[in-house]
Amino acid sequence: MDTTTHPRSHDIAKPRKIDVRQDCTRCGGAGGWTGWPGFTCFKCAGVGRNPVDLKVWQFPAEWTDTQVDEFLAAKEAKSAATRQRRLDKQVADQQARIAPFAAAHPELWAALDAADGGFLCSIADSVRKFGELTDKQFAAAEKAVTQQAERTAEKAEAADAPTGRTQVEGEVVATKWVDGRFPAFKMMVKADTGYRVWVTVPEAIEAVEKGDRVRFTANLTQSDDDSTFAFGKRPTQAEVLNRRLPLREGQECPDCTGFFDPGNYHDHRCTCTSRYEDYRPGFTEIYGEVK
């Protein structure tokens, strides 16, 4: 152990801690800047020293290096023991808070305790801190655990996601607008064989919703972390299988060959008036029932 940094003194009979002045790390101890007359360092208020001094041990001058080493080692051992006692007490207090909840809800607590990050981990931290959950937290935790178990079972039964240009047919389980350098409307599609695909929603089915069955062709790349998950690029030939989407501007109605013009509803409606939706910003009015 290096003892050269520990000062010695003839005026003390036992070790003591003293303050050691350190130059301000912002101004270098100058208290200001010579290039700016009258400037006062904001960190040290012009004093030239750090606001908090460094504390070091000072030893009697007659102490040998061996005595200094033994003293410092004993101090470190005592500090380590104190930290361990404090940690043991915190763990014991935490276990005492957890025990009633774990006894009342063993399955739920087992799932929370095994959580590795995410929502369930935050709920588990609440139990460790307070020993209980609010009614809403409890309901949300049970729902999340059930959903996690279902996803785990689905993943175990799902086939590995294919790669390359592939036709995908399945159910839309989620949609989301993603901001960024290339903002886009995305969807998660669960294929009939169980694997999932995250892909941009093609313009042809931009009104797709959660629960719709879709079919499209895209370039799939299997995820490095999950063989049952794939990223899709360049989707084409997209269609919704379970319902007919409202027409967009300029599209021809397949029922009566009328065209949709959102600027003039009365003069440019088709005969069946069954598949019209106003896509202008701020409008969601639908003319007729979407079949």
C-alpha positions as CSV (number, residue, x, y, z in Angstrom):
1,M,0.0,0.0,0.0
2,D,1.4,3.4,-0.9
3,T,1.7,5.6,2.2
4,T,3.6,8.5,0.6
5,T,0.3,10.4,0.1
6,H,-0.5,10.4,3.8
7,P,1.0,13.4,5.6
8,R,2.8,13.1,9.0
9,S,2.8,15.5,11.9
10,H,4.8,15.9,15.1
11,D,1.8,17.6,16.9
12,I,-0.5,14.5,17.0
13,A,-0.3,11.3,19.0
14,K,-2.9,9.3,16.9
15,P,-4.2,9.4,13.4
16,R,-6.7,12.0,12.4
17,K,-8.4,13.2,9.2
18,I,-7.5,16.6,7.8
19,D,-8.8,18.7,5.0
20,V,-6.5,19.0,2.0
21,R,-7.0,22.0,-0.3
22,Q,-7.5,21.3,-3.9
23,D,-7.4,23.8,-6.7
24,C,-10.7,24.5,-8.4
25,T,-11.1,22.2,-11.3
26,R,-12.9,24.9,-13.3
27,C,-10.5,27.8,-13.1
28,G,-7.4,25.9,-12.0
29,G,-7.2,27.8,-8.8
30,A,-7.0,31.3,-10.3
31,G,-10.5,32.3,-9.1
32,G,-11.3,33.8,-12.5
33,W,-9.7,34.3,-15.9
34,T,-7.0,36.7,-16.9
35,G,-8.4,37.1,-20.3
36,W,-11.6,38.5,-18.8
37,P,-10.9,41.1,-16.1
38,G,-13.4,41.0,-13.3
39,F,-14.6,37.6,-14.2
40,T,-15.3,35.4,-11.1
41,C,-15.4,31.6,-11.3
42,F,-18.9,30.3,-10.7
43,K,-17.7,27.1,-9.1
44,C,-15.4,28.4,-6.4
45,A,-16.9,31.9,-6.2
46,G,-13.4,33.4,-6.8
47,V,-11.7,31.5,-3.9
48,G,-9.7,29.3,-6.2
49,R,-10.3,26.1,-4.3
50,N,-13.0,23.4,-4.7
51,P,-16.0,23.9,-2.5
52,V,-15.5,20.5,-0.8
53,D,-12.0,19.7,0.5
54,L,-10.4,16.3,0.1
55,K,-10.1,14.5,3.5
56,V,-7.1,12.3,4.1
57,W,-5.6,10.6,7.1
58,Q,-2.7,12.3,8.9
59,F,-0.4,10.1,11.0
60,P,2.0,10.8,13.8
61,A,5.6,11.4,12.6
62,E,7.0,8.4,14.4
63,W,4.6,5.9,12.8
64,T,6.2,3.5,10.4
65,D,4.8,2.5,7.0
66,T,3.8,-0.9,8.4
67,Q,1.7,0.8,11.1
68,V,0.0,3.0,8.6
69,D,-0.8,0.0,6.4
70,E,-2.2,-2.0,9.3
71,F,-4.3,1.0,10.5
72,L,-5.8,1.6,7.0
73,A,-6.5,-2.1,6.5
74,A,-8.3,-2.3,9.8
75,K,-10.4,0.8,8.9
76,E,-11.3,-0.7,5.6
77,A,-12.3,-4.0,7.2
78,K,-14.5,-2.1,9.7
79,S,-16.2,-0.1,7.0
80,A,-16.8,-3.2,4.9
81,A,-18.4,-4.9,7.9
82,T,-20.6,-1.9,8.5
83,R,-21.7,-1.8,4.9
84,Q,-22.5,-5.5,5.0
85,R,-24.6,-5.2,8.2
86,R,-26.5,-2.3,6.6
87,L,-27.1,-4.4,3.4
88,D,-28.2,-7.5,5.5
89,K,-30.7,-5.3,7.4
90,Q,-32.1,-3.9,4.1
91,V,-32.5,-7.4,2.7
92,A,-34.2,-8.7,5.9
93,D,-36.6,-5.7,5.9
94,Q,-37.4,-6.2,2.3
95,Q,-38.1,-10.0,2.8
96,A,-40.3,-9.1,5.7
97,R,-42.3,-6.8,3.5
98,I,-42.5,-9.3,0.6
99,A,-43.5,-12.3,2.7
100,P,-47.2,-11.5,3.3
101,F,-47.8,-10.7,-0.4
102,A,-45.9,-13.8,-1.6
103,A,-47.9,-16.0,0.8
104,A,-51.2,-14.6,-0.4
105,H,-50.3,-14.7,-4.1
106,P,-47.5,-17.2,-4.6
107,E,-48.0,-17.7,-8.4
108,L,-48.2,-14.0,-9.1
109,W,-45.1,-13.2,-7.0
110,A,-43.1,-16.0,-8.6
111,A,-43.8,-14.4,-12.0
112,L,-43.0,-10.9,-10.8
113,D,-39.8,-12.0,-9.0
114,A,-38.6,-13.8,-12.2
115,A,-39.2,-10.7,-14.4
116,D,-36.1,-9.3,-16.1
117,G,-36.9,-5.7,-16.9
118,G,-40.1,-4.1,-18.2
119,F,-43.5,-3.5,-16.6
120,L,-43.5,-6.7,-14.4
121,C,-40.1,-5.7,-13.0
122,S,-41.4,-2.3,-12.0
123,I,-44.4,-3.9,-10.3
124,A,-42.1,-6.3,-8.5
125,D,-40.0,-3.3,-7.2
126,S,-43.2,-1.8,-5.8
127,V,-43.9,-5.0,-3.8
128,R,-40.3,-5.0,-2.5
129,K,-40.6,-1.4,-1.5
130,F,-44.1,-1.2,-0.1
131,G,-45.1,-4.8,0.4
132,E,-48.4,-4.4,-1.4
133,L,-50.0,-3.2,-4.6
134,T,-52.9,-0.9,-5.3
135,D,-56.0,-2.5,-6.8
136,K,-55.2,-1.1,-10.3
137,Q,-51.6,-2.3,-10.0
138,F,-52.7,-5.8,-9.0
139,A,-55.2,-6.1,-11.9
140,A,-52.6,-4.8,-14.4
141,A,-50.0,-7.3,-13.0
142,E,-52.4,-10.2,-13.3
143,K,-53.3,-9.2,-16.9
144,A,-49.6,-8.8,-17.8
145,V,-48.6,-12.2,-16.3
146,T,-51.5,-13.9,-18.2
147,Q,-50.5,-12.2,-21.5
148,Q,-46.9,-13.2,-21.0
149,A,-47.8,-16.8,-20.4
150,E,-50.0,-16.8,-23.5
151,R,-47.2,-15.3,-25.6
152,T,-44.7,-17.8,-24.2
153,A,-47.1,-20.7,-25.2
154,E,-47.7,-19.2,-28.6
155,K,-44.0,-18.7,-29.2
156,A,-43.3,-22.4,-28.3
157,E,-45.9,-23.6,-30.8
158,A,-45.0,-21.0,-33.5
159,A,-42.9,-22.0,-36.6
160,D,-39.7,-20.2,-37.4
161,A,-40.1,-17.2,-39.5
162,P,-39.1,-17.7,-43.2
163,T,-36.5,-15.5,-45.0
164,G,-36.5,-13.9,-48.4
165,R,-39.4,-12.9,-50.6
166,T,-42.4,-14.5,-48.9
167,Q,-46.2,-14.3,-49.0
168,V,-47.6,-13.7,-45.6
169,E,-51.2,-14.3,-44.6
170,G,-52.4,-13.7,-41.0
171,E,-54.0,-11.4,-38.5
172,V,-53.0,-7.9,-37.7
173,V,-52.3,-7.9,-33.9
174,A,-51.0,-4.3,-33.6
175,T,-50.6,-1.1,-35.5
176,K,-48.4,1.9,-34.6
177,W,-47.2,5.1,-36.1
178,V,-43.4,5.2,-35.8
179,D,-41.6,8.6,-35.9
180,G,-38.0,9.1,-36.9
181,R,-35.9,9.8,-40.0
182,F,-38.3,7.8,-42.1
183,P,-41.7,8.0,-40.3
184,A,-44.1,5.2,-41.2
185,F,-47.3,3.4,-40.2
186,K,-46.3,0.0,-39.1
187,M,-48.2,-3.2,-38.3
188,M,-47.5,-6.5,-36.5
189,V,-48.9,-9.5,-38.4
190,K,-49.3,-12.9,-36.8
191,A,-49.0,-15.4,-39.6
192,D,-51.2,-18.5,-39.7
193,T,-48.2,-20.7,-38.8
194,G,-47.5,-18.6,-35.6
195,Y,-44.5,-16.4,-36.5
196,R,-44.8,-12.6,-36.4
197,V,-43.8,-10.0,-38.9
198,W,-43.2,-6.3,-38.3
199,V,-43.7,-4.4,-41.5
200,T,-44.7,-1.0,-43.0
201,V,-48.4,-0.8,-43.8
202,P,-48.7,-0.7,-47.6
203,E,-50.6,2.2,-49.1
204,A,-53.2,-0.2,-50.6
205,I,-54.4,-1.1,-47.1
206,E,-53.5,2.0,-45.2
207,A,-56.9,1.9,-43.3
208,V,-56.1,-1.5,-41.9
209,E,-57.0,-2.1,-38.2
210,K,-56.1,-4.4,-35.5
211,G,-58.0,-7.7,-36.0
212,D,-58.0,-7.6,-39.8
213,R,-56.8,-10.5,-41.8
214,V,-54.3,-9.5,-44.4
215,R,-52.2,-11.0,-47.2
216,F,-49.1,-9.4,-48.6
217,T,-45.7,-10.3,-50.1
218,A,-42.5,-8.9,-48.6
219,N,-38.8,-9.5,-48.1
220,L,-38.4,-11.1,-44.6
221,T,-35.4,-11.0,-42.4
222,Q,-35.4,-13.3,-39.3
223,S,-34.6,-11.6,-36.0
224,D,-31.2,-12.4,-34.4
225,D,-32.9,-12.7,-31.0
226,D,-36.1,-14.6,-31.9
227,S,-36.4,-17.1,-34.7
228,T,-40.2,-16.7,-34.6
229,F,-40.0,-13.0,-35.4
230,A,-39.1,-11.3,-38.7
231,F,-38.8,-7.8,-40.1
232,G,-40.5,-7.2,-43.5
233,K,-39.4,-4.8,-46.2
234,R,-41.0,-3.7,-49.5
235,P,-44.5,-5.1,-49.0
236,T,-46.6,-5.5,-52.2
237,Q,-49.8,-7.2,-53.4
238,A,-51.4,-6.3,-50.1
239,E,-55.1,-6.9,-49.4
240,V,-57.5,-7.2,-46.5
241,L,-59.3,-10.5,-46.5
242,N,-62.1,-10.1,-43.9
243,R,-63.6,-6.7,-45.0
244,R,-63.7,-4.2,-47.7
245,L,-61.9,-1.0,-47.0
246,P,-63.3,2.5,-47.8
247,L,-62.2,4.0,-51.1
248,R,-59.4,6.6,-51.3
249,E,-59.5,9.6,-53.6
250,G,-59.4,8.6,-57.2
251,Q,-60.1,4.9,-56.6
252,E,-62.8,3.2,-58.7
253,C,-65.6,1.4,-56.9
254,P,-65.6,-2.3,-58.0
255,D,-69.3,-2.4,-57.3
256,C,-70.5,0.2,-59.8
257,T,-67.3,1.7,-61.3
258,G,-68.0,5.1,-59.7
259,F,-65.1,7.2,-58.5
260,F,-64.5,8.7,-55.1
261,D,-63.9,12.5,-55.0
262,P,-63.8,13.9,-51.5
263,G,-64.2,17.5,-52.8
264,N,-67.7,16.9,-54.2
265,Y,-69.7,14.2,-52.4
266,H,-73.1,14.9,-54.1
267,D,-72.0,14.9,-57.7
268,H,-69.3,12.2,-57.6
269,R,-70.7,9.4,-55.5
270,C,-71.0,5.9,-56.9
271,T,-74.4,4.2,-57.1
272,C,-74.0,1.9,-54.2
273,T,-72.6,4.6,-51.8
274,S,-71.1,1.8,-49.7
275,R,-67.4,2.4,-49.5
276,Y,-66.6,6.1,-49.0
277,E,-64.6,7.7,-46.3
278,D,-63.3,11.2,-46.0
279,Y,-59.5,11.0,-45.6
280,R,-59.0,14.8,-45.2
281,P,-57.3,15.8,-42.0
282,G,-59.7,16.1,-39.1
283,F,-62.5,14.2,-40.8
284,T,-63.7,10.6,-40.1
285,E,-67.2,10.7,-41.5
286,I,-68.2,7.5,-43.4
287,Y,-70.9,7.6,-46.0
288,G,-72.9,4.4,-45.9
289,E,-71.9,1.2,-44.1
290,V,-68.5,-0.3,-44.8
291,K,-69.3,-3.8,-46.0
